[in-house]
Amino acid sequence: MVRDRGCAAGGERVRARVVAARPFGVFVEIDGQPDALGLVEITTLPRGSELPVVGIYLNLIVVAHAVHNWQVRLRPVDVEASG
């Protein structure tokens, strides 16, 4: 799970609830980590899909994190990493 000071290991799976939707992606609240704010960018979602709606839960994978401000970048579990 997300570790002290908002750290998470890259590739770690988390469950999160969508709390806000914006044109560039959705912000999520990670289960068990009330101080961490996650962002799922629209570019990580399947092409042609709509943004997830506020209130639903998503299974996600940690892409990156910022220890100093508890921000976590995520992508959906079922979307292959591009590289």
C-alpha positions as CSV (number, residue, x, y, z in Angstrom):
1,M,0.0,0.0,0.0
2,V,1.0,3.7,-0.2
3,R,3.8,4.2,2.4
4,D,4.8,6.9,4.9
5,R,4.7,10.4,3.6
6,G,2.7,9.4,0.5
7,C,5.3,7.2,-1.0
8,A,4.2,4.2,-3.1
9,A,6.2,1.7,-5.0
10,G,6.0,2.0,-8.8
11,G,3.7,-0.8,-10.1
12,E,1.9,-1.1,-6.8
13,R,-1.9,-1.8,-7.1
14,V,-4.3,0.4,-5.2
15,R,-8.0,0.9,-5.0
16,A,-9.3,4.5,-5.2
17,R,-12.5,6.5,-5.3
18,V,-13.0,9.2,-7.9
19,V,-13.5,12.6,-6.2
20,A,-13.3,15.0,-9.1
21,A,-13.3,14.9,-12.9
22,R,-11.5,17.4,-15.1
23,P,-10.9,17.6,-18.8
24,F,-7.4,16.2,-18.3
25,G,-8.3,13.3,-16.0
26,V,-9.7,12.4,-12.6
27,F,-8.6,12.9,-9.1
28,V,-8.9,10.0,-6.7
29,E,-8.8,9.3,-3.0
30,I,-6.7,6.2,-2.4
31,D,-8.1,3.7,0.1
32,G,-6.3,3.8,3.4
33,Q,-4.4,7.0,2.5
34,P,-6.6,10.0,3.3
35,D,-3.7,12.5,2.8
36,A,-2.6,11.2,-0.6
37,L,-4.2,12.7,-3.8
38,G,-4.1,10.6,-6.9
39,L,-4.4,11.7,-10.5
40,V,-5.4,9.4,-13.4
41,E,-4.6,11.3,-16.6
42,I,-6.9,11.0,-19.6
43,T,-4.0,9.7,-21.7
44,T,-3.9,6.6,-19.5
45,L,-7.5,5.6,-20.1
46,P,-8.6,3.4,-23.0
47,R,-8.9,5.4,-26.3
48,G,-12.5,6.5,-26.8
49,S,-13.6,5.9,-23.3
50,E,-15.3,8.4,-21.1
51,L,-13.9,9.8,-17.9
52,P,-15.0,7.7,-14.8
53,V,-17.7,9.4,-12.9
54,V,-17.4,10.9,-9.4
55,G,-18.0,8.3,-6.6
56,I,-17.0,5.1,-8.4
57,Y,-14.0,3.0,-7.3
58,L,-11.2,2.1,-9.6
59,N,-8.4,-0.5,-9.4
60,L,-5.2,1.3,-10.3
61,I,-1.5,1.0,-10.6
62,V,1.0,3.5,-9.2
63,V,3.0,5.1,-11.9
64,A,4.9,7.8,-9.9
65,H,4.7,9.6,-6.6
66,A,5.9,12.8,-5.0
67,V,6.9,12.4,-1.3
68,H,6.9,16.1,-0.5
69,N,3.2,16.8,-1.4
70,W,1.6,13.3,-1.3
71,Q,0.7,13.3,-5.0
72,V,0.4,10.0,-6.8
73,R,0.1,9.4,-10.6
74,L,-1.9,6.3,-11.4
75,R,-3.2,4.4,-14.4
76,P,-6.0,1.8,-14.7
77,V,-4.9,-1.8,-14.0
78,D,-6.2,-3.1,-17.3
79,V,-4.4,-0.6,-19.5
80,E,-0.9,-1.7,-20.7
81,A,1.9,0.8,-19.9
82,S,3.1,2.5,-23.1
83,G,6.7,3.1,-23.4
